[in-house]
Every structure is written in structure tokens, then in C-alpha cells.
Amino acid sequence: MAIAAPTPGTDAEGDQCVVLGDIGWEGYSKLLKIRGDRRVPRMVYLDGSLLLISPSWIHERFREFLGDFVKVLAEELDIPCVSAGSTTFRRQAKRGGVEGDKTFYLTNLDRIRGKKKIHLRVDPPPDLAIEVVVTHDADDAVEVYRRFGVPEVWVCEASRLTILCLEASGRYAKSERSRVLPVVTASEIHAWATRQNEESDTAWTKDLRRWVREVLAPRHRELKTRIATDTEESSEQAS
């Protein structure tokens, strides 16, 4: 087993990261058991390499803002949603394991409803995974999501947020607009993730909720009307 030095530039302000090379699936499974129910370190396993992450303050702030962003949108727009948090998703056959900063079930919600455990051999992966980038990159995590067939990934950095949508080819493509939450764009999501209200998170949430009601709700109604009209026209043409 090879141990890489912490990521260059790592300090008290950034995530603490260590890479373990040639660890194998058995070693990864043992480390998961040793960590137990503790939240850290987060682990990303890919092809025998294991990234251990102890998240920083700013990492956790972005993570919470993005998670709350999705939940507020889902609540205000009446979109069924279940948060899977940082659940460990892993499959030996895919040689990968990942714990997203935030993960959500939306379109596949009916397929996991009532389940106490998720087994990726038979159950769907989350519809949306969120990765915050402070010190380390998200390349390995994104590759694991791709192998698992996660439809959409948000990669949030200080300067931008990138939406990756899974294509029919099995590869991710960048998109300015979300597919699982089609009323919102990457730039809008990033603006809210980096907009910190000086008063409190409560004030931030109230501001977000007001924006969703005034800006996104009309957009959402228009989108639903357009989809209904297109569906009706398609049915008429088919008949």
C-alpha cells in the first residue's frame, strides 16, 4: 500500500487530503468498518486508489448551502425529493465507492421508497450528486458516479459551478441548465451557494425562499404548461 503526501497547498483553510494507493477492495472495506458511523474522513475509492478527505469550514459551508438550495426548491415547487446525504455508495464490480457531499433522489424516488438499505446491484443510484471542490479535484468521484450511472453531478468550486449530465453514450457533458431541476441554471445555483448572508443562515434561507417564489415558481409553471402542451400535440399527431 502506497501513501501519498497530503495534497499540495493543504493547510488549515483547505480540506485535509491523503491518497492511499494500491489498497484494493478488501483494504477499502476494512477502512470503512474501522471508521464506522463517523462522518470523517470521507472516502472516494477508484481502481485501487483511496482518497481520504477531512473537509474544511468553507467546504462544509458550500455543502450545506447547496443541500439547502435543493431542498428549498423541491419544497416550494412541490417536487418530490429524498435526501441521501453522504451515503456510501459502492460496487466492487465497478471498482468504485463514493460519498457525495450531498445526494438526492428525485425522478427515481418511487424505486427506493420505503427501503432501509440501498443495494446498487438492484437499486438505482441517486439522481443528483453534489461535489464541493476546495483543495482536491473531483475527477475520481465523478468517474465513480459515471460508472454507477448517476444522471447529474454538480461540481462546485469557489469561482464556478459545473453541471454534468449523463449522456446516452455513458459520458458526462457540461450543461448550463439542470435536467433534474430544469428551472434553474448553473450560474444561479453558484450565485446562491456563494452568497453568504451576514445576518445568519436563517436569513439566507428566507431570501432564497422569496426568490424561488418570485422567480422560479412562474418559470416552473410555464415549463409545466409547455410540457403538457407538447405532450398533447404529440398524442394528437400519433392518433
C-alpha positions as CSV (number, residue, x, y, z in Angstrom):
1,M,0.0,0.0,0.0
2,A,1.4,3.4,-1.1
3,I,0.7,6.5,0.9
4,A,0.8,9.9,-1.0
5,A,1.6,13.1,0.8
6,P,-1.2,15.5,1.5
7,T,-2.4,17.5,-1.4
8,P,0.0,20.4,-2.1
9,G,-1.3,23.6,-0.7
10,T,-3.3,21.9,2.0
11,D,-3.5,24.0,5.2
12,A,-5.8,24.9,7.9
13,E,-8.0,26.8,5.4
14,G,-8.4,23.9,3.0
15,D,-9.5,20.3,3.0
16,Q,-7.0,17.8,4.5
17,C,-6.5,15.1,1.9
18,V,-4.4,11.9,1.8
19,V,-4.3,9.4,-1.0
20,L,-3.7,5.7,-0.4
21,G,-2.5,3.8,-3.4
22,D,-2.8,0.0,-4.2
23,I,-5.2,-0.5,-1.4
24,G,-7.5,-2.9,-3.0
25,W,-11.2,-3.6,-2.4
26,E,-10.6,-5.5,0.8
27,G,-8.5,-2.7,2.3
28,Y,-11.1,-0.2,1.4
29,S,-13.8,-2.3,3.0
30,K,-11.8,-2.7,6.2
31,L,-11.2,1.1,6.4
32,L,-14.9,1.7,6.1
33,K,-15.5,-0.7,9.0
34,I,-12.8,1.0,11.1
35,R,-14.3,4.4,10.5
36,G,-17.8,3.1,11.4
37,D,-20.5,5.7,11.7
38,R,-18.2,8.6,12.0
39,R,-18.7,11.2,9.2
40,V,-15.0,11.8,8.5
41,P,-12.8,11.1,6.8
42,R,-14.9,11.0,3.7
43,M,-13.7,8.3,1.2
44,V,-13.5,8.1,-2.6
45,Y,-12.3,4.7,-3.9
46,L,-11.4,4.2,-7.6
47,D,-9.5,1.3,-9.1
48,G,-7.4,0.6,-6.0
49,S,-6.7,4.2,-5.0
50,L,-8.4,5.7,-2.0
51,L,-8.8,9.4,-1.3
52,L,-9.4,10.4,2.4
53,I,-10.9,13.8,2.9
54,S,-11.3,15.8,6.1
55,P,-13.4,18.7,5.0
56,S,-12.7,22.3,5.8
57,W,-15.0,25.0,7.1
58,I,-15.6,26.5,3.7
59,H,-16.2,23.1,2.2
60,E,-18.9,22.4,4.7
61,R,-20.4,25.8,4.2
62,F,-20.8,25.3,0.5
63,R,-22.1,21.8,1.1
64,E,-24.8,23.0,3.4
65,F,-25.9,25.9,1.2
66,L,-26.2,23.6,-1.9
67,G,-28.1,20.9,0.1
68,D,-30.5,23.6,1.4
69,F,-30.8,25.1,-2.1
70,V,-32.1,21.8,-3.5
71,K,-34.5,21.2,-0.5
72,V,-36.0,24.6,-0.6
73,L,-36.6,24.4,-4.4
74,A,-38.2,21.0,-4.0
75,E,-40.4,22.1,-1.2
76,E,-41.5,25.4,-2.8
77,L,-42.1,23.9,-6.3
78,D,-43.7,20.7,-4.9
79,I,-41.1,18.4,-6.4
80,P,-40.9,15.0,-4.6
81,C,-37.4,14.7,-3.2
82,V,-35.5,12.5,-0.7
83,S,-32.0,13.4,0.6
84,A,-29.5,10.6,0.7
85,G,-26.9,12.9,2.4
86,S,-23.4,11.5,2.2
87,T,-24.4,7.8,1.9
88,T,-21.6,5.5,1.0
89,F,-22.4,4.1,-2.5
90,R,-20.1,1.4,-3.6
91,R,-19.9,-1.6,-6.0
92,Q,-17.0,-4.0,-6.2
93,A,-17.9,-4.9,-9.8
94,K,-17.5,-1.2,-10.8
95,R,-14.3,-0.9,-8.7
96,G,-15.6,2.3,-7.1
97,G,-17.0,3.8,-4.0
98,V,-18.1,7.4,-3.2
99,E,-19.7,9.5,-0.5
100,G,-21.1,12.7,-2.1
101,D,-21.2,16.0,-0.2
102,K,-25.0,15.8,-0.9
103,T,-27.0,13.3,-2.9
104,F,-30.7,13.3,-3.8
105,Y,-33.4,11.0,-5.3
106,L,-35.9,12.8,-7.4
107,T,-37.0,11.0,-10.6
108,N,-36.2,7.6,-9.2
109,L,-37.8,8.2,-5.9
110,D,-40.6,5.6,-6.3
111,R,-37.9,2.9,-6.8
112,I,-36.3,3.4,-3.4
113,R,-39.4,4.4,-1.4
114,G,-39.6,2.6,1.9
115,K,-36.2,0.9,1.6
116,K,-33.9,0.7,4.6
117,K,-30.8,0.0,2.6
118,I,-29.7,0.7,-1.0
119,H,-28.0,-2.0,-3.0
120,L,-26.7,-0.7,-6.3
121,R,-26.9,-4.1,-7.9
122,V,-30.7,-3.8,-7.9
123,D,-31.5,-0.2,-6.8
124,P,-30.9,3.0,-8.8
125,P,-28.1,5.4,-7.8
126,P,-29.1,8.9,-6.7
127,D,-30.4,11.2,-9.4
128,L,-28.2,14.1,-8.3
129,A,-24.8,14.2,-6.6
130,I,-23.1,17.3,-5.4
131,E,-19.3,17.6,-5.0
132,V,-17.6,20.6,-3.4
133,V,-14.0,21.3,-4.6
134,V,-11.8,23.3,-2.2
135,T,-8.3,21.6,-2.2
136,H,-8.7,18.3,-4.1
137,D,-10.3,17.9,-7.5
138,A,-13.5,15.9,-8.1
139,D,-12.2,13.7,-11.0
140,D,-12.2,10.4,-9.2
141,A,-15.6,11.0,-7.6
142,V,-17.1,12.0,-11.0
143,E,-15.7,8.8,-12.6
144,V,-17.3,6.7,-9.9
145,Y,-20.7,8.5,-10.4
146,R,-20.4,7.8,-14.2
147,R,-19.8,4.1,-13.6
148,F,-22.8,4.0,-11.3
149,G,-25.0,5.8,-13.8
150,V,-25.8,8.9,-11.7
151,P,-27.8,11.1,-14.1
152,E,-26.5,14.5,-12.9
153,V,-23.5,15.8,-10.9
154,W,-22.9,19.4,-9.6
155,V,-19.2,20.3,-9.1
156,C,-19.0,23.5,-7.1
157,E,-15.8,25.5,-6.9
158,A,-15.2,29.0,-5.5
159,S,-15.3,30.5,-9.0
160,R,-18.0,28.4,-10.7
161,L,-20.4,25.5,-10.6
162,T,-20.4,22.9,-13.3
163,I,-23.4,20.8,-14.1
164,L,-22.6,17.4,-15.6
165,C,-25.4,15.5,-17.3
166,L,-25.1,11.8,-18.2
167,E,-25.5,11.3,-22.0
168,A,-26.7,8.2,-23.8
169,S,-23.0,7.5,-24.6
170,G,-22.4,6.9,-20.9
171,R,-20.2,10.1,-20.7
172,Y,-20.9,13.3,-18.9
173,A,-21.5,16.5,-20.8
174,K,-21.5,20.1,-19.4
175,S,-24.9,21.8,-19.3
176,E,-25.8,25.3,-18.2
177,R,-29.2,24.1,-17.0
178,S,-30.0,21.3,-14.7
179,R,-32.0,18.4,-16.0
180,V,-33.3,17.0,-12.7
181,L,-34.3,20.6,-11.7
182,P,-34.8,22.2,-15.1
183,V,-36.0,25.6,-13.8
184,V,-32.5,26.5,-12.6
185,T,-29.1,27.2,-14.2
186,A,-25.5,26.6,-13.1
187,S,-24.8,30.3,-12.7
188,E,-27.9,30.8,-10.5
189,I,-27.0,27.8,-8.3
190,H,-23.5,29.1,-7.8
191,A,-24.7,32.6,-7.0
192,W,-26.7,31.3,-4.1
193,A,-24.0,28.9,-2.9
194,T,-21.5,31.8,-2.6
195,R,-24.0,34.4,-1.4
196,Q,-23.5,34.4,2.4
197,N,-25.9,36.5,4.3
198,E,-24.1,38.4,7.0
199,E,-27.0,38.0,9.4
200,S,-27.5,34.2,9.5
201,D,-28.2,31.1,7.5
202,T,-31.9,31.7,8.5
203,A,-31.8,35.0,6.7
204,W,-30.2,33.3,3.7
205,T,-32.9,30.7,3.6
206,K,-35.6,33.3,3.8
207,D,-34.1,35.2,0.9
208,L,-33.8,32.0,-1.2
209,R,-37.4,31.1,-0.5
210,R,-38.6,34.5,-1.5
211,W,-36.5,34.3,-4.8
212,V,-37.9,30.8,-5.6
213,R,-41.5,32.1,-5.1
214,E,-41.0,35.2,-7.2
215,V,-38.7,34.0,-9.9
216,L,-38.6,30.2,-10.2
217,A,-42.3,29.4,-9.4
218,P,-43.5,31.3,-12.5
219,R,-40.8,29.7,-14.6
220,H,-41.8,26.3,-13.2
221,R,-45.5,26.8,-14.1
222,E,-44.5,27.9,-17.6
223,L,-42.4,24.9,-18.1
224,K,-45.1,22.5,-16.9
225,T,-47.6,24.2,-19.3
226,R,-45.2,23.8,-22.2
227,I,-44.6,20.1,-21.4
228,A,-48.3,19.5,-21.2
229,T,-48.9,21.2,-24.5
230,D,-46.1,19.3,-26.2
231,T,-47.4,16.0,-24.8
232,E,-50.9,16.8,-26.0
233,E,-49.7,17.8,-29.5
234,S,-47.7,14.6,-29.7
235,S,-50.7,12.5,-28.8
236,E,-52.8,14.2,-31.4
237,Q,-50.2,13.6,-34.1
238,A,-49.8,10.0,-33.1
239,S,-53.6,9.4,-33.4
